[in-house]
Amino acid sequence: MDTTDIKILNYLQENSRENASGISEKVNMSVSAVIERIKKLESSGIIKQYTVIIDPKKTGKDVMAFISVGIEHPKYNDCFTDFVKQNENIIECNYITGDFDFLLKVCVDSTGSLEKVLNEIKSVQGVSLTRTLIVLSTIKNNYSVSP
């Protein structure tokens, strides 16, 4: 990956719908060369996917929370992760070190819905402890790393 690839990635991060023609003008390359570089970035796995970022507040889901979850034994991890994958309100799950085992990012429409999700989490076999932090405002939210 060179500086031109990084420039292409930066333009795609700003707008993944930017066409190769527009990018080619910005990086001073032919359209076919830009297309080839993008294909290489995709096939190497550097570009994982293209997606739409939805504003949760405009869809009525304006309660965001982080829930730390402690599991009493690693034998329960698979059961817990299966639950997480099936729950649409859990938008991110990280396996972490420290006092807890997992850190969840939850997005719901109300504190009542958050209470319901929290009770569902606590009902999963092996969950021994939770700690919930409600987000008041988000200062920075990058969806991808800088190349």
Secondary structure by P-SEA (a helix, b strand, c coil): ccaaaaaaaaaaaacccccaaaaaaaacccaaaaaaaaaaaaaaccccbbbbbbccccccccbbbbbbbbbccccaaaaaaaaaaacccccccccccccccbbbbbbbccaaaaaaaaaaaaacccccbbbbbbbcccccccccccc
